[in-house]
Amino acid sequence: MMNNTSIIILAAGFGTRMKSSKAKVLFEICGEPMIIHILKKAYEISDDVSVVLNHQFDEIKDVILSKFKNTKIYKQDIKNYPGTAGALKDIKFNKEKTLILCGDMPLIKIDELKKLILTNADITLSVFEAKDPTGYGRVININGEIQKIVEEKDATEEEKLVRSSNAGCYCFKSEVLKQILPKISNKNTQNEYYLTDSIKIAKNMNLSCLAIEVNEDNFMGINDKFALSKAEEIMQDEIKEALMKQGVLMRLPKTIYIDSRAKFEGECAIEENASIIGDSYIKNSIIKSSTIIEYSYIENSDIGPLAHIRPKCEIKDTHIGNFVELKNAKVNGIKAGHLSYLGDCEIQSGTNVGCGTITCNYDGKNKYKTIIGKNVFIGSDTQFVAPVVIEDDVIIGAGSTITKDVKKGSLAISRAKQINKDEFYYKFFKDENVNK
């Protein structure tokens, strides 16, 4: 934690290139809005974090404060003070240094941000050697000392060959920033107040401006949905690399999706095409091919293939097979091999769930719970109409619809009496058989 530094995140843009009614910084990457990824890193550096908003102010503010309630929220006066420098007009700079970040850079790394802070320069600017600098402001520097930033539209042919590009993040000595901001003008083609102008002003004031080289991918700005997909690929690779080094076994990891909030403990394996969504917790378990886990706890279990574990499940010491769906289910030591729906239920150890079992938990208005005890044998094609309680040591006959509680040690069976009619086949198909 750097107690001498304030962090300001600029997130007031309209994000028009996303071509969506949704605010750009609320688009999710690996399960969380990109602004939340940035805030997580900001709070690892400083406890004084501000965000400047404008477009969809209330929606973004609510998301931020739901996760980081101490964040200071400002609204930019876009009409009168547009631009990156205009965003800073009403902010008070209380600490020795001010680190300015962009709200659409979810891949930034803490160690690189610290490099911006840990210098003695009056201004430190993040730069990278762009693979293709087209569209970036070129940073003209000599031995790391920035001389100027030239926007592409204003660059000479020689300057356009420069690959050193402005990554968009700055660290100012706060007193220097206070002096420079009033000097920034909006006399340009866009009539905006640009923070890039601070470099030219600082040079005229004989202040030091240092370039710190950073990784281009880490400082990728998300301007459209293609860039969003590329950023998610990069973050997914980072998440899975860290987990595999931690000991998680993955088959064909490129095909697997893992949420940034998911946690793993012990010896775990994930097979191809699986998705782990939300703040799921997987402990000593195998997640088999094409299985989806959402916001659930899995311990000492094997799940799948082709299973769907929906939110609020707690699964321990259990086998869940193919085409089994659970939702808000608490199961411990059971087997559910295939083709079943277990929703809003609790099932205890030793119970075997037959193929085609359904907990009928919804009556069109309300949802109800099914409670199943220990050592219950559930025959195939059973429906439990909740609310219903099945005590320990019970057998449920195949094809039953259970609407009443079942006492311990009982056999419960509910099906119509079978009727066989002799010679019916031949009578039914009499005309067809004659024609043959």
Steps between C-alpha positions, in 0.01 A plus 500: 500500500638839397354751742656795317299441181146576389354316202251649254327280242358677196178330389278777363509402133202401289662186355321544168720244322358226721172556311293423807261671741711352781775717647840389375660462844217266607579242234623187672834331458532157663185558703543855631458850351829640374475795742496252792820333378669841496367596842629175652852590389462864600405405856807277528707814446303770682203549731420835333326416173272722290306429181383769258176416318243659271325266258260266690621660822252333738536149357879501520503669840272230644722219369816663638358575845351151532858365495710793623287719725782743586561605140457873432274557198514818290289606204682672216350816354531372144317800353736762636815300570530207256815293470738315729626815672145632532418188703741618772357849545306451826726245668703583809851357502578420862802270480855545384444322168204443271480193275254539212360185338252431220176317575529272197834333582410188701832322436728749674750349743583625849878472455489721191280758672744511790781579256310814401477608863850410620691771315613849591372652176238774505298305242533133410327370190435137400626419151538184295667399178191438290493212256292732281499861629218609267248708694722554806656825612877477438728564796817680401760438768876513539654256750162457669442875537182591312528792265142504372196291406386535141152386398503301177301759306762762588808279453757543223587204280817454706306511829250245370786249479550524876358191673521639854131560578299662779340227714273759666594472869684776689647562840534865607644663804173642625634854542622490139158381378332787686726746320460348156124440480402871483747546213342233278293657222224364280628684194517199270292339227285312753465789746597264779736524797769238440719360777765430235557877485641478852831373360558805282401732783730316742794530260440875475512509881831308500337207679615140455287262292605135511387220269448158664471211256211260561360193328269588212253216571467600866408855405258403225205738482162335437330704230289239323372147547789349308746656745276375783535144372878533466529633855293210632724251319806656661343500847380141457853390412633675811234345728557147369879526505489605865261216590701234319816616677297475823429135415170495312507250212336620177429306182513726194503820709428724200148352490430563871343816648581600858352805672748739663317451833518118502720329760663156504650300785680168513526263207251599233456412133301676231426337168445662163214744430412543869391840636550613860288811555477748787660461842486121485728303732639167381685275746657161422255439215481406134293713263443290190456594137243766398376557857384840628548601864335826613550670837526169688715305746640163389707277731638147455264438207496420131262698283398421144557460216228734368363591843364842597549621856298818533544760777490434875592134493709329766630163385720274714629144452262454210484361146296711258480344153412611150195713431431561869397850604510635856380836627505624861572143604688377804616142444746292700626152409244418229501361147298655219626328190298648216204695365359657817397843631563566871391851593432661840583182687713336767612139454703306754773236474450154354210605280487384139307720258359300209497613140227753421440616857351848534432720799188691398582815694291768326120535487498802271505748788730370774791261541504223759761269650551126481680334794639149443676310778776239514514170312200571281471298179312705240372301205523639148245752375396623844344839558506663845228766524633745758466576781569142600722318752646155438651352817798259524507143366221537245442334162311692233356282226589588142249721321353644821362846557556577869270765644503400869772461763652151531592354840828326580534142373204520261441405139319778310347419166251696295407372158187384315422128494636333187240348267590247226243425225561175316511501116446880493790557257344278235157654541640855484704439184252257338454695175872567459583133542242403233651747253844351558 
